[in-house]
Amino acid sequence: MEWLKDRSNFPPALPEHDGLDGVCVGYIQEKAQLSQSTISNYMGLLKQTGFVIAERHGQWTFYRRDEENIQAFLTAFQDELLKT
């Protein structure tokens, strides 16, 4: 999640992907040094929780943070912790 805050944490997008939001799952896999299936599983869980948005472009899947949902979670979590 931290890496996805800043696109510059990854190699530049391929010319045909320039202008697309998010990071290709292959770049995430390369940076994490984990298998494609492991990264896909992790990213699928993050998508299910609403922390990332996945967009398919041809054979490529791009992920980006869902800042609105992340903030809503953090607010709810903080509210729950501070309940008296």
ZALO-556945 format. One record per atom (N, C-alpha, C): residue in three letters; chain; atom name; x, y, z. Coordinates in steps of 0.2 Angstrom, whole numbers, plus 2048, in hexadecimal, padded with zeros to 3 digits. Layout:
N
{'Ala' 'A' 'CA' {X Y Z}},
...
! end
This chain:
84
{'Met' 'A' 'N' {804 7FA 800}},
{'Met' 'A' 'CA' {800 800 800}},
{'Met' 'A' 'C' {804 806 800}},
{'Glu' 'A' 'N' {80A 806 804}},
{'Glu' 'A' 'CA' {80E 80C 804}},
{'Glu' 'A' 'C' {811 80D 7FD}},
{'Trp' 'A' 'N' {813 808 7FA}},
{'Trp' 'A' 'CA' {816 809 7F3}},
{'Trp' 'A' 'C' {811 80C 7EE}},
{'Leu' 'A' 'N' {80B 80B 7EF}},
{'Leu' 'A' 'CA' {806 80D 7EA}},
{'Leu' 'A' 'C' {804 815 7EB}},
{'Lys' 'A' 'N' {807 817 7F1}},
{'Lys' 'A' 'CA' {806 81E 7F2}},
{'Lys' 'A' 'C' {809 823 7ED}},
{'Asp' 'A' 'N' {80E 820 7EA}},
{'Asp' 'A' 'CA' {812 825 7E5}},
{'Asp' 'A' 'C' {814 820 7DF}},
{'Arg' 'A' 'N' {812 822 7DA}},
{'Arg' 'A' 'CA' {813 81E 7D3}},
{'Arg' 'A' 'C' {81B 81E 7D2}},
{'Ser' 'A' 'N' {81E 823 7D4}},
{'Ser' 'A' 'CA' {826 823 7D3}},
{'Ser' 'A' 'C' {829 81D 7D6}},
{'Asn' 'A' 'N' {826 819 7DB}},
{'Asn' 'A' 'CA' {829 814 7DE}},
{'Asn' 'A' 'C' {82A 80E 7D9}},
{'Phe' 'A' 'N' {828 80F 7D3}},
{'Phe' 'A' 'CA' {828 809 7CE}},
{'Phe' 'A' 'C' {82B 80C 7C8}},
{'Pro' 'A' 'N' {82D 807 7C3}},
{'Pro' 'A' 'CA' {830 809 7BD}},
{'Pro' 'A' 'C' {82A 80D 7B9}},
{'Pro' 'A' 'N' {82C 811 7B4}},
{'Pro' 'A' 'CA' {828 815 7B0}},
{'Pro' 'A' 'C' {823 810 7AC}},
{'Ala' 'A' 'N' {81D 813 7AB}},
{'Ala' 'A' 'CA' {818 80F 7A8}},
{'Ala' 'A' 'C' {81A 80E 7A0}},
{'Leu' 'A' 'N' {818 808 79D}},
{'Leu' 'A' 'CA' {81A 807 796}},
{'Leu' 'A' 'C' {816 80D 792}},
{'Pro' 'A' 'N' {818 80E 78C}},
{'Pro' 'A' 'CA' {815 814 789}},
{'Pro' 'A' 'C' {80E 812 787}},
{'Glu' 'A' 'N' {80C 80C 786}},
{'Glu' 'A' 'CA' {805 80B 785}},
{'Glu' 'A' 'C' {800 80B 78B}},
{'His' 'A' 'N' {804 80C 791}},
{'His' 'A' 'CA' {800 80C 798}},
{'His' 'A' 'C' {801 813 79B}},
{'Asp' 'A' 'N' {804 818 797}},
{'Asp' 'A' 'CA' {805 81E 79A}},
{'Asp' 'A' 'C' {7FF 822 79A}},
{'Gly' 'A' 'N' {7FE 825 7A0}},
{'Gly' 'A' 'CA' {7F7 828 7A1}},
{'Gly' 'A' 'C' {7F2 824 7A5}},
{'Leu' 'A' 'N' {7F4 81E 7A6}},
{'Leu' 'A' 'CA' {7EF 81A 7AA}},
{'Leu' 'A' 'C' {7F1 81B 7B1}},
{'Asp' 'A' 'N' {7EC 81B 7B5}},
{'Asp' 'A' 'CA' {7ED 81B 7BD}},
{'Asp' 'A' 'C' {7EF 814 7BF}},
{'Gly' 'A' 'N' {7F3 814 7C4}},
{'Gly' 'A' 'CA' {7F5 80E 7C8}},
{'Gly' 'A' 'C' {7FB 80B 7C5}},
{'Val' 'A' 'N' {7FD 805 7C8}},
{'Val' 'A' 'CA' {803 802 7C7}},
{'Val' 'A' 'C' {801 7FB 7C4}},
{'Cys' 'A' 'N' {805 7F9 7BF}},
{'Cys' 'A' 'CA' {804 7F2 7BD}},
{'Cys' 'A' 'C' {806 7ED 7C2}},
{'Val' 'A' 'N' {802 7E8 7C2}},
{'Val' 'A' 'CA' {803 7E2 7C7}},
{'Val' 'A' 'C' {80A 7DF 7C6}},
{'Gly' 'A' 'N' {80D 7DF 7C0}},
{'Gly' 'A' 'CA' {813 7DD 7BF}},
{'Gly' 'A' 'C' {819 7E1 7C2}},
{'Tyr' 'A' 'N' {818 7E8 7C3}},
{'Tyr' 'A' 'CA' {81D 7EC 7C6}},
{'Tyr' 'A' 'C' {81C 7EB 7CE}},
{'Ile' 'A' 'N' {816 7EA 7D0}},
{'Ile' 'A' 'CA' {816 7E8 7D7}},
{'Ile' 'A' 'C' {819 7E2 7D9}},
{'Gln' 'A' 'N' {818 7DD 7D5}},
{'Gln' 'A' 'CA' {81B 7D6 7D6}},
{'Gln' 'A' 'C' {823 7D7 7D6}},
{'Glu' 'A' 'N' {825 7DA 7D1}},
{'Glu' 'A' 'CA' {82D 7DB 7D0}},
{'Glu' 'A' 'C' {830 7DF 7D6}},
{'Lys' 'A' 'N' {82C 7E4 7D9}},
{'Lys' 'A' 'CA' {82F 7E7 7DF}},
{'Lys' 'A' 'C' {82E 7E3 7E5}},
{'Ala' 'A' 'N' {829 7DF 7E6}},
{'Ala' 'A' 'CA' {828 7DB 7EC}},
{'Ala' 'A' 'C' {82C 7D5 7EB}},
{'Gln' 'A' 'N' {82E 7D3 7E5}},
{'Gln' 'A' 'CA' {832 7CD 7E4}},
{'Gln' 'A' 'C' {82E 7C7 7E7}},
{'Leu' 'A' 'N' {828 7C7 7E5}},
{'Leu' 'A' 'CA' {824 7C1 7E7}},
{'Leu' 'A' 'C' {820 7BE 7E0}},
{'Ser' 'A' 'N' {81E 7B9 7E0}},
{'Ser' 'A' 'CA' {81B 7B6 7DA}},
{'Ser' 'A' 'C' {815 7BA 7D8}},
{'Gln' 'A' 'N' {813 7B9 7D2}},
{'Gln' 'A' 'CA' {80D 7BC 7CF}},
{'Gln' 'A' 'C' {807 7BA 7D3}},
{'Ser' 'A' 'N' {806 7B4 7D4}},
{'Ser' 'A' 'CA' {800 7B1 7D8}},
{'Ser' 'A' 'C' {800 7B4 7DF}},
{'Thr' 'A' 'N' {805 7B5 7E2}},
{'Thr' 'A' 'CA' {805 7B8 7E9}},
{'Thr' 'A' 'C' {803 7BF 7E9}},
{'Ile' 'A' 'N' {806 7C3 7E4}},
{'Ile' 'A' 'CA' {804 7CA 7E4}},
{'Ile' 'A' 'C' {7FD 7CA 7E2}},
{'Ser' 'A' 'N' {7FA 7C6 7DD}},
{'Ser' 'A' 'CA' {7F3 7C7 7DB}},
{'Ser' 'A' 'C' {7EF 7C5 7E1}},
{'Asn' 'A' 'N' {7F1 7C0 7E5}},
{'Asn' 'A' 'CA' {7EC 7BF 7EB}},
{'Asn' 'A' 'C' {7EC 7C5 7EF}},
{'Tyr' 'A' 'N' {7F2 7C7 7F1}},
{'Tyr' 'A' 'CA' {7F2 7CD 7F5}},
{'Tyr' 'A' 'C' {7EE 7D3 7F3}},
{'Met' 'A' 'N' {7EF 7D5 7EC}},
{'Met' 'A' 'CA' {7EC 7DA 7EA}},
{'Met' 'A' 'C' {7E4 7D9 7E9}},
{'Gly' 'A' 'N' {7E2 7D3 7E8}},
{'Gly' 'A' 'CA' {7DB 7D1 7E8}},
{'Gly' 'A' 'C' {7D8 7D2 7EF}},
{'Leu' 'A' 'N' {7DC 7D1 7F4}},
{'Leu' 'A' 'CA' {7D9 7D2 7FB}},
{'Leu' 'A' 'C' {7D9 7D9 7FC}},
{'Leu' 'A' 'N' {7DE 7DD 7FA}},
{'Leu' 'A' 'CA' {7DD 7E4 7FB}},
{'Leu' 'A' 'C' {7D8 7E7 7F7}},
{'Lys' 'A' 'N' {7D6 7E5 7F1}},
{'Lys' 'A' 'CA' {7D1 7E7 7ED}},
{'Lys' 'A' 'C' {7CA 7E5 7F1}},
{'Gln' 'A' 'N' {7C9 7DF 7F4}},
{'Gln' 'A' 'CA' {7C3 7DD 7F7}},
{'Gln' 'A' 'C' {7C2 7E2 7FD}},
{'Thr' 'A' 'N' {7C7 7E4 800}},
{'Thr' 'A' 'CA' {7C6 7E8 806}},
{'Thr' 'A' 'C' {7C5 7EF 804}},
{'Gly' 'A' 'N' {7C6 7F1 7FE}},
{'Gly' 'A' 'CA' {7C5 7F8 7FB}},
{'Gly' 'A' 'C' {7CB 7FC 7FC}},
{'Phe' 'A' 'N' {7D0 7FA 7FE}},
{'Phe' 'A' 'CA' {7D6 7FE 7FE}},
{'Phe' 'A' 'C' {7DA 800 7F8}},
{'Val' 'A' 'N' {7D8 7FC 7F2}},
{'Val' 'A' 'CA' {7DB 7FD 7EC}},
{'Val' 'A' 'C' {7D6 7FC 7E7}},
{'Ile' 'A' 'N' {7D7 7FF 7E1}},
{'Ile' 'A' 'CA' {7D3 7FF 7DB}},
{'Ile' 'A' 'C' {7D7 7FB 7D6}},
{'Ala' 'A' 'N' {7D4 7F6 7D3}},
{'Ala' 'A' 'CA' {7D7 7F3 7CD}},
{'Ala' 'A' 'C' {7D4 7F4 7C7}},
{'Glu' 'A' 'N' {7D8 7F6 7C2}},
{'Glu' 'A' 'CA' {7D5 7F7 7BB}},
{'Glu' 'A' 'C' {7D9 7F3 7B6}},
{'Arg' 'A' 'N' {7D5 7EF 7B2}},
{'Arg' 'A' 'CA' {7D8 7EB 7AD}},
{'Arg' 'A' 'C' {7D8 7EF 7A6}},
{'His' 'A' 'N' {7DE 7EE 7A3}},
{'His' 'A' 'CA' {7E0 7F1 79D}},
{'His' 'A' 'C' {7E3 7EC 799}},
{'Gly' 'A' 'N' {7DF 7E8 794}},
{'Gly' 'A' 'CA' {7E2 7E3 791}},
{'Gly' 'A' 'C' {7E4 7DD 795}},
{'Gln' 'A' 'N' {7EA 7DB 795}},
{'Gln' 'A' 'CA' {7EC 7D5 799}},
{'Gln' 'A' 'C' {7EF 7D8 7A0}},
{'Trp' 'A' 'N' {7EF 7DE 7A1}},
{'Trp' 'A' 'CA' {7F2 7E2 7A6}},
{'Trp' 'A' 'C' {7ED 7E4 7AB}},
{'Thr' 'A' 'N' {7EF 7E3 7B2}},
{'Thr' 'A' 'CA' {7EB 7E6 7B7}},
{'Thr' 'A' 'C' {7EF 7EB 7BB}},
{'Phe' 'A' 'N' {7EC 7F1 7BC}},
{'Phe' 'A' 'CA' {7EF 7F6 7BF}},
{'Phe' 'A' 'C' {7EB 7F8 7C6}},
{'Tyr' 'A' 'N' {7EF 7F9 7CB}},
{'Tyr' 'A' 'CA' {7EC 7FA 7D2}},
{'Tyr' 'A' 'C' {7EE 801 7D4}},
{'Arg' 'A' 'N' {7E9 804 7D7}},
{'Arg' 'A' 'CA' {7EB 80B 7DA}},
{'Arg' 'A' 'C' {7E7 80B 7E1}},
{'Arg' 'A' 'N' {7E9 80F 7E6}},
{'Arg' 'A' 'CA' {7E6 80F 7EC}},
{'Arg' 'A' 'C' {7DF 813 7EB}},
{'Asp' 'A' 'N' {7DB 811 7F0}},
{'Asp' 'A' 'CA' {7D4 814 7F0}},
{'Asp' 'A' 'C' {7D4 818 7F6}},
{'Glu' 'A' 'N' {7D7 81E 7F5}},
{'Glu' 'A' 'CA' {7D8 823 7FB}},
{'Glu' 'A' 'C' {7D2 824 7FF}},
{'Glu' 'A' 'N' {7CC 825 7FB}},
{'Glu' 'A' 'CA' {7C6 826 7FF}},
{'Glu' 'A' 'C' {7C4 821 804}},
{'Asn' 'A' 'N' {7C4 81A 801}},
{'Asn' 'A' 'CA' {7C3 815 806}},
{'Asn' 'A' 'C' {7C8 814 80B}},
{'Ile' 'A' 'N' {7CE 815 80A}},
{'Ile' 'A' 'CA' {7D4 815 80F}},
{'Ile' 'A' 'C' {7D2 81A 814}},
{'Gln' 'A' 'N' {7D0 820 813}},
{'Gln' 'A' 'CA' {7CF 825 818}},
{'Gln' 'A' 'C' {7C9 823 81C}},
{'Ala' 'A' 'N' {7C4 820 818}},
{'Ala' 'A' 'CA' {7BE 81E 81C}},
{'Ala' 'A' 'C' {7BF 819 821}},
{'Phe' 'A' 'N' {7C3 814 81F}},
{'Phe' 'A' 'CA' {7C5 80F 824}},
{'Phe' 'A' 'C' {7C9 812 82A}},
{'Leu' 'A' 'N' {7CE 816 828}},
{'Leu' 'A' 'CA' {7D2 819 82E}},
{'Leu' 'A' 'C' {7CE 81D 832}},
{'Thr' 'A' 'N' {7C9 821 830}},
{'Thr' 'A' 'CA' {7C4 825 834}},
{'Thr' 'A' 'C' {7C0 820 838}},
{'Ala' 'A' 'N' {7BD 81B 835}},
{'Ala' 'A' 'CA' {7B9 816 839}},
{'Ala' 'A' 'C' {7BD 812 83E}},
{'Phe' 'A' 'N' {7C4 811 83D}},
{'Phe' 'A' 'CA' {7C8 80D 841}},
{'Phe' 'A' 'C' {7CA 812 847}},
{'Gln' 'A' 'N' {7CB 818 846}},
{'Gln' 'A' 'CA' {7CD 81D 84B}},
{'Gln' 'A' 'C' {7C7 81E 850}},
{'Asp' 'A' 'N' {7C1 81F 84D}},
{'Asp' 'A' 'CA' {7BB 820 851}},
{'Asp' 'A' 'C' {7BA 81A 855}},
{'Glu' 'A' 'N' {7BB 814 853}},
{'Glu' 'A' 'CA' {7BA 80E 857}},
{'Glu' 'A' 'C' {7BF 80D 85C}},
{'Leu' 'A' 'N' {7C5 80F 85B}},
{'Leu' 'A' 'CA' {7CA 80F 860}},
{'Leu' 'A' 'C' {7C9 814 866}},
{'Leu' 'A' 'N' {7C6 81A 864}},
{'Leu' 'A' 'CA' {7C5 81F 869}},
{'Leu' 'A' 'C' {7BF 81F 86C}},
{'Lys' 'A' 'N' {7BB 81A 86B}},
{'Lys' 'A' 'CA' {7B4 81A 86E}},
{'Lys' 'A' 'C' {7B5 819 876}},
{'Thr' 'A' 'N' {7B1 81C 87A}},
{'Thr' 'A' 'CA' {7B1 81C 881}},
{'Thr' 'A' 'C' {7AB 818 884}},
! end
